[in-house]
């Protein structure tokens, strides 16, 4: 018993420093064991697959445009604005439609003037001399087809249609009007442009200009002064790309209208200004005749088919009743 006690006494007691060292050693050992276990788990997972980069010549080819010029933003630009090939195809298709349905002979400018109500009579007086001067002058490449006042629809508004010898004639006429002098204009004491800007423009609220072309299947009537009556101008805003189908359907529709007694004066489609528009102009003796004639059209079998098929191509439409001004070549 004394020996055992003596033996225990020979074992040195743990000091505070010794206990702290032991705890630190145990913690380090546990961390090391944990890291080894995690390493074993990671070692068992499959190795990540690496994607090989394309060869340099492939990357270079992707950055080339069709002209062979490096364009790293080309793909992004095509996404925003469309590729050059797509835009070229769209312009080509639009041009082909115009060639297929148009007469390619003359350009018709539709001018629309919204006049201040209190100045309507003054406007009529001034615009008569102004447009007659252009129409009758040999210095300009333009002929006035007609001038009308809207009496049902957009009232206090006037529509003037000029015919030019193509786009070249339109540009020449505008340049000549701008450069005209008083010596060319009798009895007007100012040049054409100065007269319009000083005398007529203050009477107008808004004005628009649109260049149109005749449909090939629907020839415009020649100006004549014995029409009388009223004119209906119907304007259709078509869905983009619907022009060719519209023309195909109205070939049949026009025949039905003629059989029912309608008197067409012209049909145009827009090329500059507000696009995707079609204008039809009809003559009637009275509003009552218009009603009866349109009602008779529904007795023609093909007319209902034209309406059904063309309404799907239309986004909106307007119908204005016009009365010719006294100086209009078509009245």
FENTAUR-V603256 format. One record per run of one state. SS is the DSSP state (~ for helix, > for strand, _ for the rest). FROM is the first residue (numbers start at 1). TO is the last residue. If there is no record, write none. Layout:
SS | FROM | TO
SS | FROM | TO
This chain:
_ | 1 | 1
~ | 2 | 10
_ | 11 | 15
~ | 16 | 44
_ | 45 | 55
~ | 56 | 62
_ | 63 | 63
> | 64 | 64
_ | 65 | 69
> | 70 | 70
_ | 71 | 73
~ | 74 | 81
_ | 82 | 83
~ | 84 | 101
> | 102 | 102
_ | 103 | 106
> | 107 | 115
_ | 116 | 116
~ | 117 | 136
_ | 137 | 141
> | 142 | 152
_ | 153 | 156
> | 157 | 164
_ | 165 | 165
~ | 166 | 179
_ | 180 | 181
~ | 182 | 184
_ | 185 | 191
~ | 192 | 203
> | 204 | 215
_ | 216 | 229
> | 230 | 238
_ | 239 | 242
~ | 243 | 259
_ | 260 | 262
> | 263 | 272
_ | 273 | 276
> | 277 | 284
_ | 285 | 286
~ | 287 | 297
_ | 298 | 300
~ | 301 | 311
_ | 312 | 313
> | 314 | 324
_ | 325 | 331
